Amino acid sequence: MTRTRGRGRKGDRFVSFIAGTSMVGIALGVAALIIVLSVMNGFQVDVRDRMLSVLPHIQLVVPNEDPVAVTDNWQKLAEQAKQNPQVEGASAFVAAGGMLARGDVLKGVEIRGIDPKNEGNVSELPQQMINGALDSLEPGSFKLVIGSNLAQYMGVTVGDTLLLMTPQGSINPSGFSPRMRQFTVSGIFSSGHYEYDSNMAFIAVKDAAVLFRDVGSAGVRLKIHDMIGAPEVATQLTNSLPPGVVARDWTMDNRTWFAAVKTEKRMMFLILVLIVAVAAFNLLSSLVMAVKDKQSDIAILRTLGVSPFQIGKIFLVQGSLIGFIGTFLGVLCGCLVAYNIDVVIPFIERLFGIHFLDPSIYFVSTLPSHPEVDDIGLIGITSLVLSLLATIYPSWRASRLQPAEVLRHD
């Protein structure tokens, strides 16, 4: 009897150890899911905000119209758009592609004609100026404001000149000659987004309308109260504005990027769920071992009148409790790290003398985090469901034990 009890205690400790590792595995999986998805959300929000610091929420484009005529009458279109309560700012624009040249250095860029007086109503460009002034873009001055990376690539600073070549030109006996105009760099901006800082240049809207009269698109840039609702507002504006005016929201111009991020986030969720699934399999194993170890006790309870349903419920509750505690601890730890990642990451960097994001390589130097309640809820529910599924078979197995068979072989 002493040996049997000793083996029973060792078996209980081993089963408890497996159950404990299952709980820890569930907690680690849940915490990892919350932290990783929060960081991915943070990067998405950070990149989106940097994009929208330069790009408008909505663009009203008047296709097949003379840019000069559009920019002369843009206020009328802006007033019609402002009848929508979501619209809070408007400014005229002209957009076209061009090429900048300085010596042997050539660079294709996106040219934006803007009105410096109203640009602050639709973007953060006035606050992003690091050299020079945006107000220098006066009609007829042929001044140019470029991004910091573009200025570095072209090797220019404020006061230097660049040659701007447009796609339109003239055909003569020697071939095609593009239209060219010399511009003076009057300002440099830095949005923190490499693509825009290296591929975008701004000139006065009147100069752009004349320069790109045949190839440019013109219209009105809008800023709305809720950038997330831009697609709905764009649809409303399309229905309320005169025929021919096209409303494009910021999600249409960056649809590929956001679709890729969404797919990456979904795949990362599925991959990390495997951690919780492995922990759930460990939970299943520990419960099966517990049923095997407690066969005699189950048989005795059955002979005392306990029903098979009550026996199964014991193991169901036990497994569900392990899953619930593991999920709760994982959600707690994950939220603590996700909501305080600006403190946790610098502490780890100082402790080990490392730097996760080198500012000379990445456009951000700190890990952003943006926990979303929907993600946390989905993670918690997924963990609880997997834990519950892991308890079904052991509970069914325990309820199916026959007392006579067990006691005969005990």
Summary of the structure (lengths in Angstrom):
residues: 410
radius of gyration: 32.5
end to end distance: 12.3
largest distance: 110.8
contacts: 1371
relative contact order: 0.18
helix: 59%
strand: 20%
